[in-house]
Amino acid sequence: MEGNTGAGLWKKCVSLHGNIFMVVSSHEYGERRLTSAGNNGNRVYQLSANYEDRNGGEGYLRIMTFVPPKNQIEVTTYSPVLGASKTGPESQFTLQYDMKPLTSASSTGPEKTRL
């Protein structure tokens, strides 16, 4: 197999840069998360979600809502196809992340920003 493994990407890139706080990927079925420390002492959330094994994924989406006043990222999993949410601990959780405004103008935006 050519290319890099997840461990290889961590070692060669992700762990080296202090401005990386999250990596989102997957090619393995299921949901996983891991919190690691980068070489610069930064916390890096590693999130993995792949629902293809269930009837083509059943339309499940991983939704991240950034809430700057609380310095939190709310993670939920929802299927518009089924009109249902997954509520297990790997499907619905909150991450802590310091979201200091870059300028005073940026703090006047909406309280929640979806990505």
CYANA upper distance limits for C-alpha pairs under 8 A (distance plus 0.5 A):
  4 ASN  CA      8 GLY  CA      5.90
  4 ASN  CA      9 LEU  CA      6.55
  5 THR  CA      9 LEU  CA      6.74
  6 GLY  CA     10 TRP  CA      6.73
  7 ALA  CA     11 LYS  CA      6.72
  8 GLY  CA     12 LYS  CA      6.44
  9 LEU  CA     13 CYS  CA      6.02
  9 LEU  CA     14 VAL  CA      6.84
 10 TRP  CA     14 VAL  CA      5.19
 10 TRP  CA     15 SER  CA      5.85
 11 LYS  CA     15 SER  CA      6.39
 11 LYS  CA     16 LEU  CA      7.88
 12 LYS  CA     16 LEU  CA      7.66
 13 CYS  CA     17 HIS  CA      7.44
 14 VAL  CA     20 ILE  CA      7.13
 14 VAL  CA     38 GLY  CA      7.88
 15 SER  CA     37 ALA  CA      8.00
 15 SER  CA     38 GLY  CA      4.81
 15 SER  CA     39 ASN  CA      6.00
 15 SER  CA     40 ASN  CA      8.36
 16 LEU  CA     38 GLY  CA      6.94
 16 LEU  CA     39 ASN  CA      6.10
 16 LEU  CA     40 ASN  CA      7.59
 17 HIS  CA     38 GLY  CA      7.73
 17 HIS  CA     39 ASN  CA      7.92
 17 HIS  CA     40 ASN  CA      7.52
 18 GLY  CA     38 GLY  CA      7.28
 18 GLY  CA     39 ASN  CA      7.88
 18 GLY  CA     40 ASN  CA      5.77
 18 GLY  CA     41 GLY  CA      7.81
 18 GLY  CA     42 ASN  CA      6.14
 19 ASN  CA     42 ASN  CA      8.11
 20 ILE  CA     42 ASN  CA      8.19
 20 ILE  CA     44 VAL  CA      7.13
 21 PHE  CA     42 ASN  CA      7.45
 21 PHE  CA     43 ARG  CA      6.48
 21 PHE  CA     44 VAL  CA      4.86
 21 PHE  CA     45 TYR  CA      6.62
 22 MET  CA     44 VAL  CA      5.65
 22 MET  CA     45 TYR  CA      5.06
 22 MET  CA     46 GLN  CA      6.32
 22 MET  CA     47 LEU  CA      8.09
 23 VAL  CA     44 VAL  CA      7.83
 23 VAL  CA     45 TYR  CA      6.77
 23 VAL  CA     46 GLN  CA      5.37
 23 VAL  CA     47 LEU  CA      6.73
 24 VAL  CA     46 GLN  CA      6.61
 24 VAL  CA     47 LEU  CA      5.39
 24 VAL  CA     48 SER  CA      6.46
 25 SER  CA     46 GLN  CA      8.49
 25 SER  CA     47 LEU  CA      6.97
 25 SER  CA     48 SER  CA      5.62
 25 SER  CA     49 ALA  CA      7.50
 26 SER  CA     48 SER  CA      5.39
 26 SER  CA     49 ALA  CA      6.24
 26 SER  CA     50 ASN  CA      6.48
 27 HIS  CA     50 ASN  CA      7.10
 28 GLU  CA     49 ALA  CA      8.32
 28 GLU  CA     50 ASN  CA      6.78
 29 TYR  CA     49 ALA  CA      7.64
 29 TYR  CA     50 ASN  CA      5.37
 29 TYR  CA     51 TYR  CA      6.58
 29 TYR  CA     52 GLU  CA      7.34
 29 TYR  CA     53 ASP  CA      6.92
 30 GLY  CA     48 SER  CA      8.18
 30 GLY  CA     49 ALA  CA      6.24
 30 GLY  CA     50 ASN  CA      5.78
 30 GLY  CA     51 TYR  CA      6.63
 31 GLU  CA     47 LEU  CA      8.29
 31 GLU  CA     48 SER  CA      6.00
 31 GLU  CA     49 ALA  CA      4.92
 31 GLU  CA     50 ASN  CA      7.01
 31 GLU  CA     90 GLU  CA      6.57
 31 GLU  CA     91 SER  CA      7.65
 32 ARG  CA     47 LEU  CA      6.55
 32 ARG  CA     48 SER  CA      5.54
 32 ARG  CA     49 ALA  CA      7.05
 32 ARG  CA     90 GLU  CA      6.95
 33 ARG  CA     45 TYR  CA      7.68
 33 ARG  CA     46 GLN  CA      6.00
 33 ARG  CA     47 LEU  CA      5.06
 33 ARG  CA     48 SER  CA      6.63
 33 ARG  CA     90 GLU  CA      7.76
 34 LEU  CA     45 TYR  CA      6.49
 34 LEU  CA     46 GLN  CA      5.57
 34 LEU  CA     47 LEU  CA      7.17
 35 THR  CA     43 ARG  CA      7.28
 35 THR  CA     44 VAL  CA      6.19
 35 THR  CA     45 TYR  CA      5.14
 35 THR  CA     46 GLN  CA      6.60
 36 SER  CA     43 ARG  CA      6.40
 36 SER  CA     44 VAL  CA      5.73
 36 SER  CA     45 TYR  CA      7.06
 36 SER  CA     46 GLN  CA      8.16
 37 ALA  CA     41 GLY  CA      6.17
 37 ALA  CA     42 ASN  CA      6.10
 37 ALA  CA     43 ARG  CA      5.31
 37 ALA  CA     44 VAL  CA      6.46
 38 GLY  CA     42 ASN  CA      5.63
 38 GLY  CA     43 ARG  CA      6.80
 38 GLY  CA     44 VAL  CA      7.05
 49 ALA  CA     62 ARG  CA      7.97
 50 ASN  CA     57 GLY  CA      8.10
 51 TYR  CA     56 GLY  CA      7.76
 51 TYR  CA     57 GLY  CA      4.88
 51 TYR  CA     58 GLU  CA      7.92
 51 TYR  CA     60 TYR  CA      7.27
 52 GLU  CA     56 GLY  CA      5.10
 52 GLU  CA     57 GLY  CA      4.50
 52 GLU  CA     58 GLU  CA      8.22
 53 ASP  CA     57 GLY  CA      6.75
 54 ARG  CA     58 GLU  CA      6.83
 58 GLU  CA     79 SER  CA      7.22
 58 GLU  CA     81 VAL  CA      7.04
 58 GLU  CA     82 LEU  CA      7.56
 59 GLY  CA     78 TYR  CA      8.44
 59 GLY  CA     79 SER  CA      5.43
 59 GLY  CA     80 PRO  CA      6.90
 59 GLY  CA     81 VAL  CA      5.95
 59 GLY  CA     82 LEU  CA      7.93
 60 TYR  CA     77 THR  CA      6.94
 60 TYR  CA     78 TYR  CA      5.80
 60 TYR  CA     79 SER  CA      4.64
 60 TYR  CA     80 PRO  CA      7.80
 60 TYR  CA     81 VAL  CA      8.33
 61 LEU  CA     77 THR  CA      6.05
 61 LEU  CA     78 TYR  CA      5.89
 61 LEU  CA     79 SER  CA      6.58
 62 ARG  CA     75 VAL  CA      7.50
 62 ARG  CA     76 THR  CA      6.46
 62 ARG  CA     77 THR  CA      5.12
 62 ARG  CA     78 TYR  CA      7.21
 63 ILE  CA     75 VAL  CA      6.20
 63 ILE  CA     76 THR  CA      5.71
 63 ILE  CA     77 THR  CA      6.45
 63 ILE  CA     78 TYR  CA      7.87
 63 ILE  CA    114 ARG  CA      8.31
 63 ILE  CA    115 LEU  CA      7.99
 64 MET  CA     73 ILE  CA      6.79
 64 MET  CA     74 GLU  CA      6.12
 64 MET  CA     75 VAL  CA      5.13
 64 MET  CA     76 THR  CA      7.08
 64 MET  CA    114 ARG  CA      6.79
 64 MET  CA    115 LEU  CA      6.56
 65 THR  CA     73 ILE  CA      6.03
 65 THR  CA     74 GLU  CA      5.53
 65 THR  CA     75 VAL  CA      7.00
 65 THR  CA    112 LYS  CA      7.07
 65 THR  CA    113 THR  CA      6.49
 65 THR  CA    114 ARG  CA      5.22
 65 THR  CA    115 LEU  CA      7.07
 66 PHE  CA     71 ASN  CA      8.36
 66 PHE  CA     72 GLN  CA      6.68
 66 PHE  CA     73 ILE  CA      5.04
 66 PHE  CA     74 GLU  CA      6.95
 66 PHE  CA    112 LYS  CA      6.21
 66 PHE  CA    113 THR  CA      5.74
 66 PHE  CA    114 ARG  CA      6.62
 66 PHE  CA    115 LEU  CA      8.02
 67 VAL  CA     71 ASN  CA      6.50
 67 VAL  CA     72 GLN  CA      5.77
 67 VAL  CA     73 ILE  CA      6.50
 67 VAL  CA     74 GLU  CA      7.98
 67 VAL  CA    111 GLU  CA      6.71
 67 VAL  CA    112 LYS  CA      5.31
 67 VAL  CA    113 THR  CA      7.19
 68 PRO  CA     72 GLN  CA      7.00
 68 PRO  CA     98 ASP  CA      8.34
 68 PRO  CA     99 MET  CA      5.96
 68 PRO  CA    100 LYS  CA      8.03
 68 PRO  CA    111 GLU  CA      7.14
 68 PRO  CA    112 LYS  CA      7.44
 69 PRO  CA    111 GLU  CA      7.27
 71 ASN  CA     96 GLN  CA      6.43
 71 ASN  CA     97 TYR  CA      5.67
 71 ASN  CA     98 ASP  CA      5.53
 71 ASN  CA     99 MET  CA      5.98
 72 GLN  CA     94 THR  CA      7.01
 72 GLN  CA     95 LEU  CA      6.07
 72 GLN  CA     96 GLN  CA      5.14
 72 GLN  CA     97 TYR  CA      6.04
 72 GLN  CA     98 ASP  CA      8.09
 73 ILE  CA     94 THR  CA      6.14
 73 ILE  CA     95 LEU  CA      5.54
 73 ILE  CA     96 GLN  CA      6.89
 73 ILE  CA     97 TYR  CA      7.47
 74 GLU  CA     92 GLN  CA      8.26
 74 GLU  CA     93 PHE  CA      6.72
 74 GLU  CA     94 THR  CA      5.06
 74 GLU  CA     95 LEU  CA      6.99
 75 VAL  CA     91 SER  CA      7.88
 75 VAL  CA     92 GLN  CA      5.98
 75 VAL  CA     93 PHE  CA      5.81
 75 VAL  CA     94 THR  CA      6.37
 75 VAL  CA     95 LEU  CA      8.18
 76 THR  CA     85 SER  CA      8.09
 76 THR  CA     86 LYS  CA      8.05
 76 THR  CA     87 THR  CA      8.33
 76 THR  CA     91 SER  CA      6.45
 76 THR  CA     92 GLN  CA      5.02
 76 THR  CA     93 PHE  CA      7.28
 77 THR  CA     85 SER  CA      6.17
 77 THR  CA     86 LYS  CA      5.98
 77 THR  CA     87 THR  CA      8.07
 77 THR  CA     91 SER  CA      6.04
 77 THR  CA     92 GLN  CA      6.93
 78 TYR  CA     83 GLY  CA      7.87
 78 TYR  CA     84 ALA  CA      6.36
 78 TYR  CA     85 SER  CA      4.80
 78 TYR  CA     86 LYS  CA      6.81
 79 SER  CA     83 GLY  CA      6.06
 79 SER  CA     84 ALA  CA      5.95
 79 SER  CA     85 SER  CA      6.78
 80 PRO  CA     84 ALA  CA      7.48
 86 LYS  CA     91 SER  CA      6.20
 86 LYS  CA     92 GLN  CA      7.58
 87 THR  CA     91 SER  CA      6.13
 87 THR  CA     92 GLN  CA      5.95
 88 GLY  CA     92 GLN  CA      6.64
 89 PRO  CA     93 PHE  CA      6.83
101 PRO  CA    106 SER  CA      6.32
101 PRO  CA    107 SER  CA      6.25
102 LEU  CA    106 SER  CA      6.98
103 THR  CA    107 SER  CA      7.64
104 SER  CA    108 THR  CA      7.95
105 ALA  CA    109 GLY  CA      8.37
